[in-house]
Protein backbone atom coordinates (compact mmCIF):
# COMPACT_ATOMS: atom_id res chain seq x y z
CA UNK A 1 0.00 0.00 0.00
CA UNK A 2 1.42 3.37 -1.03
CA UNK A 3 1.42 5.68 2.01
CA UNK A 4 3.44 8.64 0.71
CA UNK A 5 5.30 9.82 -2.35
CA UNK A 6 7.21 13.03 -2.92
CA UNK A 7 10.16 14.14 -5.03
CA UNK A 8 12.65 12.12 -2.98
CA UNK A 9 10.95 9.13 -1.37
CA UNK A 10 8.13 6.68 -1.81
CA UNK A 11 6.79 4.81 1.23
CA UNK A 12 5.14 1.44 0.60
CA UNK A 13 3.62 -0.52 3.47
CA UNK A 14 3.26 -4.30 3.61
CA UNK A 15 0.37 -4.52 6.07
CA UNK A 16 0.54 -8.30 6.46
CA UNK A 17 4.19 -8.31 7.60
CA UNK A 18 4.25 -4.79 9.11
CA UNK A 19 7.13 -3.68 6.87
CA UNK A 20 7.58 -0.19 5.53
CA UNK A 21 9.75 -0.14 2.42
CA UNK A 22 11.50 2.99 1.26
CA UNK A 23 13.92 3.48 -1.59
CA UNK A 24 16.62 5.68 -0.09
CA UNK A 25 16.44 8.94 -2.01
CA UNK A 26 18.89 9.93 -4.70
CA UNK A 27 20.35 12.96 -3.00
CA UNK A 28 21.92 14.35 -6.18
CA UNK A 29 20.84 17.98 -6.40
CA UNK A 30 18.63 17.74 -3.30
CA UNK A 31 18.76 20.48 -0.71
CA UNK A 32 19.03 19.80 3.00
CA UNK A 33 15.48 21.14 3.64
CA UNK A 34 14.12 18.69 1.03
CA UNK A 35 16.07 15.80 2.56
CA UNK A 36 14.96 16.71 6.08
CA UNK A 37 11.31 17.01 4.99
CA UNK A 38 11.32 13.56 3.36
CA UNK A 39 13.04 11.91 6.31
CA UNK A 40 10.61 13.61 8.71
CA UNK A 41 7.74 12.21 6.63
CA UNK A 42 9.30 8.74 6.91
CA UNK A 43 9.64 9.04 10.71
CA UNK A 44 6.10 10.42 11.04
CA UNK A 45 4.75 7.49 8.98
CA UNK A 46 6.54 4.96 11.20
CA UNK A 47 5.01 6.63 14.26
CA UNK A 48 1.51 7.12 12.88
CA UNK A 49 1.12 3.51 11.73
CA UNK A 50 3.22 2.14 14.63
CA UNK A 51 5.36 0.19 12.15
CA UNK A 52 7.95 -2.16 13.65
CA UNK A 53 9.99 -3.13 10.57
CA UNK A 54 11.71 -0.94 7.99
CA UNK A 55 13.42 -1.90 4.73
CA UNK A 56 15.65 0.77 3.21
CA UNK A 57 16.72 0.06 -0.36
CA UNK A 58 19.85 2.10 -1.09
CA UNK A 59 20.72 0.52 -4.45
CA UNK A 60 19.26 3.29 -6.62
CA UNK A 61 20.46 6.27 -4.63
CA UNK A 62 23.48 8.48 -5.02
CA UNK A 63 25.24 10.82 -2.62
CA UNK A 64 27.76 12.16 -5.15
CA UNK A 65 26.84 15.80 -4.47
CA UNK A 66 27.10 15.50 -0.69
CA UNK A 67 30.24 15.72 1.38
CA UNK A 68 31.23 12.76 3.53
CA UNK A 69 30.52 14.82 6.66
CA UNK A 70 27.02 15.79 5.49
CA UNK A 71 26.31 12.18 4.51
CA UNK A 72 27.40 10.97 7.95
CA UNK A 73 25.27 13.65 9.62
CA UNK A 74 22.19 12.58 7.62
CA UNK A 75 22.70 8.92 8.59
CA UNK A 76 23.40 9.70 12.26
CA UNK A 77 20.40 12.03 12.58
CA UNK A 78 18.16 9.51 10.82
CA UNK A 79 19.27 6.77 13.22
CA UNK A 80 18.63 9.10 16.16
CA UNK A 81 15.14 10.03 14.93
CA UNK A 82 14.29 6.35 14.44
CA UNK A 83 14.71 5.96 18.19
CA UNK A 84 11.57 8.07 18.66
CA UNK A 85 9.54 5.34 16.93
CA UNK A 86 8.69 1.81 18.04
CA UNK A 87 10.90 0.34 15.31
CA UNK A 88 12.27 -3.12 16.13
CA UNK A 89 14.15 -4.07 12.95
CA UNK A 90 15.73 -2.18 10.08
CA UNK A 91 17.16 -3.88 7.02
CA UNK A 92 19.24 -1.92 4.52
CA UNK A 93 20.00 -3.12 1.01
CA UNK A 94 23.54 -2.07 0.15
CA UNK A 95 24.90 -0.22 -2.86
CA UNK A 96 27.80 -1.42 -5.01
CA UNK A 97 29.90 1.60 -3.91
CA UNK A 98 32.49 0.26 -1.44
CA UNK A 99 33.57 3.72 -0.24
CA UNK A 100 29.97 4.66 0.50
CA UNK A 101 29.34 1.39 2.30
CA UNK A 102 32.38 2.02 4.49
CA UNK A 103 30.92 5.39 5.53
CA UNK A 104 27.52 3.82 6.24
CA UNK A 105 28.96 0.97 8.32
CA UNK A 106 31.22 3.29 10.34
CA UNK A 107 28.42 5.78 10.96
CA UNK A 108 25.95 3.03 11.91
CA UNK A 109 28.43 1.55 14.39
CA UNK A 110 29.03 5.00 15.87
CA UNK A 111 25.29 5.64 16.16
CA UNK A 112 24.66 2.25 17.78
CA UNK A 113 27.46 2.83 20.27
CA UNK A 114 26.81 6.51 21.07
CA UNK A 115 23.01 6.54 20.99
CA UNK A 116 22.29 3.17 22.55
CA UNK A 117 20.06 2.14 19.67
CA UNK A 118 17.62 -0.61 20.65
CA UNK A 119 16.34 -1.66 17.23
CA UNK A 120 18.15 -4.35 15.24
CA UNK A 121 20.03 -3.21 12.14
CA UNK A 122 21.51 -5.28 9.33
CA UNK A 123 22.86 -4.68 5.83
CA UNK A 124 21.96 -7.05 3.01
CA UNK A 125 23.08 -7.43 -0.58
CA UNK A 126 19.62 -8.38 -1.88
CA UNK A 127 15.98 -7.62 -1.16
CA UNK A 128 14.84 -11.21 -0.63
CA UNK A 129 17.32 -11.83 2.20
CA UNK A 130 16.38 -8.53 3.83
CA UNK A 131 12.68 -9.34 3.57
CA UNK A 132 13.13 -12.82 5.07
CA UNK A 133 15.10 -11.43 8.01
CA UNK A 134 12.51 -8.75 8.68
CA UNK A 135 9.75 -11.37 8.72
CA UNK A 136 11.53 -13.49 11.34
CA UNK A 137 10.42 -13.01 14.92
Z-matrix of the N, CA and C atoms (Angstrom, degrees):
N
C 1 1.443
C 2 1.531 1 107.66
N 3 1.326 2 116.10 1 126.94
C 4 1.455 3 121.53 2 177.47
C 5 1.528 4 109.27 3 -76.33
N 6 1.330 5 116.54 4 120.99
C 7 1.464 6 121.21 5 -179.59
C 8 1.525 7 112.66 6 -101.73
N 9 1.335 8 116.30 7 -29.97
C 10 1.469 9 119.64 8 -177.36
C 11 1.515 10 109.40 9 -162.26
N 12 1.331 11 114.59 10 145.69
C 13 1.460 12 120.32 11 174.53
C 14 1.516 13 107.84 12 -149.93
N 15 1.337 14 115.06 13 129.26
C 16 1.459 15 119.71 14 173.51
C 17 1.527 16 107.83 15 -137.40
N 18 1.305 17 117.30 16 -165.31
C 19 1.457 18 120.71 17 -176.53
C 20 1.513 19 114.80 18 -65.90
N 21 1.335 20 118.17 19 -18.07
C 22 1.459 21 121.16 20 -177.24
C 23 1.524 22 114.11 21 -113.34
N 24 1.325 23 117.72 22 -39.73
C 25 1.464 24 119.26 23 -174.24
C 26 1.519 25 112.23 24 -129.95
N 27 1.317 26 113.30 25 159.03
C 28 1.455 27 122.46 26 172.63
C 29 1.523 28 106.31 27 -132.83
N 30 1.325 29 117.09 28 127.09
C 31 1.456 30 122.36 29 -177.71
C 32 1.525 31 109.43 30 -109.22
N 33 1.335 32 115.89 31 116.47
C 34 1.459 33 122.48 32 178.94
C 35 1.522 34 108.80 33 -115.90
N 36 1.326 35 115.77 34 130.94
C 37 1.454 36 121.85 35 -175.29
C 38 1.518 37 111.34 36 -111.36
N 39 1.323 38 115.93 37 124.93
C 40 1.464 39 123.32 38 172.50
C 41 1.526 40 105.56 39 -93.11
N 42 1.319 41 116.04 40 99.14
C 43 1.459 42 122.52 41 -175.04
C 44 1.521 43 111.70 42 -63.15
N 45 1.312 44 116.68 43 -40.44
C 46 1.464 45 121.41 44 -175.93
C 47 1.529 46 111.25 45 -61.47
N 48 1.324 47 116.97 46 -42.41
C 49 1.471 48 121.05 47 -176.58
C 50 1.532 49 113.03 48 -103.47
N 51 1.329 50 117.56 49 2.60
C 52 1.459 51 122.78 50 179.44
C 53 1.535 52 111.40 51 55.17
N 54 1.348 53 115.49 52 50.17
C 55 1.458 54 121.52 53 179.62
C 56 1.524 55 109.33 54 -121.44
N 57 1.312 56 114.95 55 126.10
C 58 1.455 57 120.76 56 172.87
C 59 1.519 58 107.07 57 -98.23
N 60 1.321 59 116.75 58 125.32
C 61 1.466 60 121.31 59 179.22
C 62 1.517 61 108.70 60 -109.32
N 63 1.326 62 114.26 61 132.58
C 64 1.458 63 120.69 62 176.24
C 65 1.523 64 108.42 63 -134.38
N 66 1.319 65 115.27 64 134.96
C 67 1.453 66 119.75 65 170.00
C 68 1.526 67 105.60 66 -84.59
N 69 1.348 68 115.57 67 118.95
C 70 1.460 69 119.10 68 -179.11
C 71 1.509 70 107.73 69 -56.17
N 72 1.318 71 117.75 70 134.16
C 73 1.465 72 119.99 71 -173.16
C 74 1.525 73 113.40 72 -67.25
N 75 1.331 74 114.32 73 147.68
C 76 1.452 75 120.65 74 170.52
C 77 1.524 76 105.04 75 -76.86
N 78 1.310 77 115.91 76 113.08
C 79 1.454 78 120.50 77 -173.30
C 80 1.527 79 112.96 78 -87.91
N 81 1.325 80 117.27 79 5.75
C 82 1.458 81 121.45 80 177.94
C 83 1.522 82 109.65 81 -62.55
N 84 1.316 83 115.92 82 118.30
C 85 1.460 84 121.44 83 178.51
C 86 1.517 85 114.68 84 79.64
N 87 1.322 86 118.37 85 -2.30
C 88 1.472 87 121.04 86 -179.47
C 89 1.524 88 110.02 87 -80.48
N 90 1.303 89 115.20 88 145.07
C 91 1.464 90 120.19 89 176.86
C 92 1.526 91 109.08 90 -91.35
N 93 1.310 92 116.50 91 158.94
C 94 1.465 93 120.09 92 178.66
C 95 1.530 94 111.93 93 -59.41
N 96 1.343 95 120.22 94 -41.02
C 97 1.471 96 118.50 95 176.88
C 98 1.541 97 112.67 96 -60.04
N 99 1.335 98 117.22 97 -38.20
C 100 1.469 99 120.33 98 177.61
C 101 1.525 100 110.68 99 -64.61
N 102 1.327 101 116.04 100 -45.12
C 103 1.464 102 121.29 101 179.83
C 104 1.521 103 110.22 102 -61.89
N 105 1.327 104 116.15 103 -47.33
C 106 1.470 105 120.58 104 -179.76
C 107 1.528 106 111.78 105 -62.18
N 108 1.340 107 117.58 106 -39.42
C 109 1.457 108 120.91 107 178.80
C 110 1.531 109 110.53 108 -61.80
N 111 1.341 110 116.28 109 -48.00
C 112 1.459 111 120.37 110 -177.89
C 113 1.523 112 111.57 111 -64.12
N 114 1.324 113 116.73 112 -42.03
C 115 1.467 114 119.33 113 179.31
C 116 1.530 115 111.13 114 -68.48
N 117 1.328 116 117.01 115 -34.66
C 118 1.474 117 120.16 116 175.62
C 119 1.529 118 109.68 117 -63.84
N 120 1.328 119 116.77 118 -40.54
C 121 1.461 120 120.85 119 178.22
C 122 1.527 121 110.68 120 -62.49
N 123 1.332 122 116.77 121 -39.26
C 124 1.461 123 121.71 122 177.20
C 125 1.531 124 110.72 123 -62.66
N 126 1.314 125 116.69 124 -47.98
C 127 1.476 126 121.77 125 179.34
C 128 1.526 127 110.17 126 -62.29
N 129 1.332 128 116.53 127 -45.63
C 130 1.467 129 120.54 128 179.60
C 131 1.530 130 111.53 129 -60.64
N 132 1.327 131 117.17 130 -37.20
C 133 1.464 132 121.51 131 179.04
C 134 1.526 133 110.38 132 -67.22
N 135 1.323 134 117.02 133 -43.52
C 136 1.469 135 120.30 134 176.38
C 137 1.520 136 110.74 135 -57.54
N 138 1.325 137 116.53 136 -43.87
C 139 1.467 138 120.98 137 -179.81
C 140 1.525 139 111.72 138 -67.10
N 141 1.323 140 115.85 139 -50.70
C 142 1.467 141 121.22 140 -174.45
C 143 1.528 142 112.14 141 -59.22
N 144 1.330 143 116.90 142 -42.62
C 145 1.459 144 120.66 143 -178.68
C 146 1.528 145 112.29 144 -94.82
N 147 1.331 146 116.81 145 1.67
C 148 1.469 147 123.45 146 179.43
C 149 1.534 148 110.92 147 51.54
N 150 1.322 149 114.73 148 48.62
C 151 1.468 150 121.82 149 -176.67
C 152 1.524 151 109.51 150 -79.55
N 153 1.339 152 115.30 151 137.23
C 154 1.466 153 121.03 152 -175.35
C 155 1.532 154 113.66 153 -102.99
N 156 1.338 155 117.09 154 -14.99
C 157 1.472 156 119.95 155 -175.77
C 158 1.533 157 109.72 156 -131.15
N 159 1.331 158 114.74 157 136.91
C 160 1.459 159 121.02 158 -177.81
C 161 1.522 160 109.77 159 -131.16
N 162 1.336 161 115.74 160 131.66
C 163 1.462 162 121.55 161 173.54
C 164 1.524 163 107.57 162 -114.78
N 165 1.328 164 115.73 163 120.63
C 166 1.458 165 122.08 164 178.22
C 167 1.523 166 107.98 165 -109.53
N 168 1.316 167 115.92 166 116.18
C 169 1.460 168 121.29 167 179.69
C 170 1.524 169 108.17 168 -98.25
N 171 1.322 170 115.85 169 109.05
C 172 1.468 171 121.58 170 -176.44
C 173 1.518 172 113.31 171 -95.54
N 174 1.307 173 118.26 172 -3.27
C 175 1.467 174 121.64 173 -172.25
C 176 1.517 175 114.35 174 -58.34
N 177 1.306 176 119.05 175 -34.73
C 178 1.463 177 121.40 176 -175.49
C 179 1.515 178 114.44 177 -97.31
N 180 1.309 179 117.34 178 7.12
C 181 1.462 180 119.29 179 -176.00
C 182 1.516 181 111.45 180 -99.97
N 183 1.305 182 114.52 181 161.66
C 184 1.458 183 121.27 182 177.52
C 185 1.520 184 108.73 183 -137.54
N 186 1.314 185 115.47 184 145.79
C 187 1.469 186 121.09 185 176.94
C 188 1.524 187 109.65 186 -124.91
N 189 1.333 188 115.95 187 25.80
C 190 1.469 189 121.77 188 -174.62
C 191 1.530 190 113.02 189 -58.39
N 192 1.322 191 117.54 190 -32.91
C 193 1.467 192 121.12 191 -177.19
C 194 1.524 193 113.56 192 -87.37
N 195 1.318 194 117.27 193 0.82
C 196 1.467 195 120.71 194 -174.51
C 197 1.523 196 109.46 195 -112.44
N 198 1.321 197 115.11 196 139.14
C 199 1.463 198 118.90 197 178.01
C 200 1.527 199 109.72 198 -69.15
N 201 1.309 200 115.70 199 159.02
C 202 1.463 201 120.87 200 178.33
C 203 1.531 202 110.46 201 -57.79
N 204 1.321 203 117.14 202 -40.88
C 205 1.464 204 121.49 203 -178.96
C 206 1.527 205 111.10 204 -64.56
N 207 1.342 206 116.73 205 -43.88
C 208 1.467 207 119.61 206 178.42
C 209 1.525 208 110.93 207 -65.47
N 210 1.330 209 116.19 208 -39.35
C 211 1.466 210 120.30 209 178.67
C 212 1.526 211 110.22 210 -62.04
N 213 1.333 212 116.56 211 -45.34
C 214 1.465 213 120.52 212 178.17
C 215 1.525 214 110.74 213 -62.35
N 216 1.323 215 117.32 214 -40.63
C 217 1.464 216 120.68 215 179.75
C 218 1.527 217 111.11 216 -63.43
N 219 1.338 218 117.16 217 -40.46
C 220 1.469 219 120.79 218 178.71
C 221 1.524 220 109.67 219 -62.27
N 222 1.329 221 116.46 220 -47.00
C 223 1.478 222 120.67 221 -179.10
C 224 1.526 223 110.77 222 -62.78
N 225 1.337 224 116.53 223 -47.55
C 226 1.465 225 121.36 224 -177.38
C 227 1.531 226 110.55 225 -62.38
N 228 1.330 227 116.80 226 -45.76
C 229 1.468 228 120.30 227 -179.99
C 230 1.521 229 111.76 228 -66.18
N 231 1.331 230 116.67 229 -36.16
C 232 1.462 231 120.30 230 176.95
C 233 1.526 232 110.29 231 -63.68
N 234 1.331 233 116.19 232 -45.76
C 235 1.472 234 120.74 233 178.68
C 236 1.529 235 110.58 234 -60.48
N 237 1.318 236 116.05 235 -40.38
C 238 1.469 237 121.03 236 179.80
C 239 1.530 238 110.86 237 -65.39
N 240 1.327 239 116.96 238 -43.41
C 241 1.464 240 120.81 239 -179.66
C 242 1.534 241 111.61 240 -67.79
N 243 1.329 242 116.71 241 -31.24
C 244 1.465 243 119.62 242 177.18
C 245 1.524 244 111.28 243 -61.87
N 246 1.322 245 116.67 244 -26.15
C 247 1.469 246 120.28 245 179.59
C 248 1.528 247 112.14 246 -66.63
N 249 1.336 248 117.20 247 -17.57
C 250 1.463 249 120.57 248 179.25
C 251 1.528 250 111.43 249 -85.76
N 252 1.328 251 116.32 250 2.84
C 253 1.469 252 121.49 251 177.05
C 254 1.529 253 108.34 252 -107.55
N 255 1.323 254 115.75 253 -179.36
C 256 1.472 255 119.93 254 176.48
C 257 1.526 256 110.70 255 -101.46
N 258 1.329 257 115.96 256 27.45
C 259 1.454 258 122.12 257 179.99
C 260 1.526 259 110.59 258 -57.96
N 261 1.334 260 115.49 259 136.80
C 262 1.466 261 121.26 260 177.36
C 263 1.519 262 112.33 261 -110.42
N 264 1.338 263 116.57 262 -34.44
C 265 1.468 264 120.70 263 -177.01
C 266 1.522 265 110.27 264 -140.40
N 267 1.327 266 115.01 265 139.05
C 268 1.464 267 120.71 266 173.93
C 269 1.518 268 108.82 267 -132.52
N 270 1.317 269 115.42 268 123.30
C 271 1.461 270 121.97 269 175.93
C 272 1.524 271 107.70 270 -109.14
N 273 1.329 272 115.44 271 137.24
C 274 1.464 273 120.95 272 179.34
C 275 1.519 274 108.43 273 -123.80
N 276 1.331 275 115.61 274 128.37
C 277 1.462 276 120.47 275 176.72
C 278 1.526 277 107.04 276 -91.57
N 279 1.324 278 114.79 277 122.99
C 280 1.465 279 122.77 278 -171.74
C 281 1.528 280 113.24 279 -73.32
N 282 1.333 281 113.88 280 160.56
C 283 1.455 282 121.95 281 172.06
C 284 1.526 283 108.52 282 -90.88
N 285 1.296 284 116.62 283 178.00
C 286 1.472 285 122.13 284 176.23
C 287 1.529 286 110.94 285 -92.84
N 288 1.337 287 117.46 286 -0.62
C 289 1.461 288 123.03 287 -176.82
C 290 1.540 289 109.52 288 -87.43
N 291 1.328 290 116.56 289 103.57
C 292 1.469 291 121.16 290 -176.41
C 293 1.526 292 112.72 291 -61.51
N 294 1.317 293 118.05 292 -39.52
C 295 1.472 294 120.60 293 179.55
C 296 1.525 295 110.37 294 -63.75
N 297 1.309 296 116.45 295 -42.21
C 298 1.468 297 120.43 296 178.33
C 299 1.517 298 111.03 297 -64.97
N 300 1.318 299 116.80 298 -42.07
C 301 1.457 300 120.43 299 -179.92
C 302 1.524 301 111.13 300 -63.56
N 303 1.311 302 117.33 301 -35.61
C 304 1.469 303 121.01 302 176.50
C 305 1.520 304 110.21 303 -61.26
N 306 1.324 305 117.29 304 -44.47
C 307 1.472 306 121.94 305 178.48
C 308 1.524 307 109.87 306 -61.83
N 309 1.321 308 117.02 307 -44.96
C 310 1.473 309 121.10 308 -178.35
C 311 1.521 310 110.65 309 -62.74
N 312 1.327 311 116.76 310 -47.36
C 313 1.472 312 120.59 311 -178.15
C 314 1.525 313 110.45 312 -63.09
N 315 1.323 314 117.43 313 -45.91
C 316 1.469 315 120.83 314 179.94
C 317 1.527 316 111.17 315 -62.27
N 318 1.328 317 116.32 316 -43.88
C 319 1.463 318 120.11 317 -179.24
C 320 1.526 319 111.08 318 -67.98
N 321 1.323 320 117.64 319 -39.14
C 322 1.465 321 121.08 320 177.94
C 323 1.524 322 110.74 321 -63.52
N 324 1.328 323 116.62 322 -43.70
C 325 1.476 324 119.82 323 178.07
C 326 1.520 325 110.93 324 -62.26
N 327 1.321 326 116.54 325 -41.79
C 328 1.466 327 120.90 326 178.18
C 329 1.523 328 110.74 327 -62.87
N 330 1.327 329 116.95 328 -43.58
C 331 1.464 330 121.03 329 -179.82
C 332 1.524 331 110.81 330 -64.90
N 333 1.328 332 116.82 331 -43.11
C 334 1.465 333 120.47 332 179.26
C 335 1.523 334 110.19 333 -61.57
N 336 1.313 335 116.27 334 -43.69
C 337 1.465 336 121.02 335 -178.49
C 338 1.536 337 112.05 336 -70.18
N 339 1.324 338 117.02 337 -48.21
C 340 1.465 339 120.95 338 -173.55
C 341 1.524 340 114.49 339 -80.30
N 342 1.318 341 117.34 340 -28.82
C 343 1.460 342 120.23 341 -176.48
C 344 1.526 343 113.24 342 -99.26
N 345 1.318 344 116.87 343 -14.18
C 346 1.458 345 119.49 344 -177.27
C 347 1.515 346 111.86 345 67.49
N 348 1.303 347 116.72 346 43.47
C 349 1.460 348 122.39 347 -177.56
C 350 1.531 349 110.35 348 -59.61
N 351 1.330 350 115.54 349 134.02
C 352 1.453 351 121.95 350 -177.39
C 353 1.525 352 113.08 351 -98.75
N 354 1.331 353 118.16 352 -21.89
C 355 1.451 354 119.28 353 -179.36
C 356 1.531 355 110.23 354 -79.98
N 357 1.329 356 115.46 355 152.42
C 358 1.461 357 120.91 356 178.91
C 359 1.525 358 109.24 357 -80.17
N 360 1.334 359 115.46 358 141.07
C 361 1.462 360 120.93 359 -179.50
C 362 1.515 361 109.18 360 -133.77
N 363 1.340 362 115.79 361 133.65
C 364 1.462 363 120.84 362 176.44
C 365 1.518 364 110.37 363 -145.89
N 366 1.332 365 115.38 364 146.23
C 367 1.461 366 122.73 365 172.83
C 368 1.523 367 109.06 366 -97.24
N 369 1.319 368 115.73 367 144.82
C 370 1.456 369 121.95 368 178.67
C 371 1.523 370 109.58 369 -135.23
N 372 1.321 371 115.89 370 155.03
C 373 1.455 372 119.79 371 178.64
C 374 1.528 373 112.14 372 -91.27
N 375 1.337 374 116.95 373 -14.66
C 376 1.467 375 119.77 374 -179.22
C 377 1.528 376 110.80 375 -143.08
N 378 1.315 377 114.73 376 158.00
C 379 1.463 378 121.46 377 -175.59
C 380 1.521 379 112.62 378 -69.36
N 381 1.315 380 118.04 379 -38.83
C 382 1.463 381 121.15 380 -177.56
C 383 1.531 382 111.38 381 -61.55
N 384 1.316 383 117.62 382 -44.95
C 385 1.469 384 121.08 383 178.69
C 386 1.525 385 110.80 384 -63.18
N 387 1.321 386 116.13 385 -42.01
C 388 1.468 387 120.60 386 178.86
C 389 1.526 388 110.39 387 -62.34
N 390 1.315 389 116.19 388 -44.50
C 391 1.464 390 121.49 389 -179.07
C 392 1.527 391 111.27 390 -63.12
N 393 1.333 392 116.29 391 -44.30
C 394 1.477 393 119.97 392 178.51
C 395 1.524 394 110.94 393 -60.28
N 396 1.332 395 117.36 394 -45.40
C 397 1.453 396 121.00 395 -179.91
C 398 1.522 397 111.68 396 -62.27
N 399 1.331 398 116.17 397 -41.94
C 400 1.459 399 119.12 398 179.40
C 401 1.523 400 111.80 399 -64.20
N 402 1.313 401 117.54 400 -31.91
C 403 1.464 402 120.97 401 -178.38
C 404 1.526 403 113.41 402 -79.12
N 405 1.330 404 117.25 403 -15.77
C 406 1.464 405 120.38 404 176.26
C 407 1.519 406 110.04 405 -68.55
N 408 1.315 407 116.53 406 149.52
C 409 1.464 408 120.20 407 176.79
C 410 1.455 409 108.56 408 -81.83
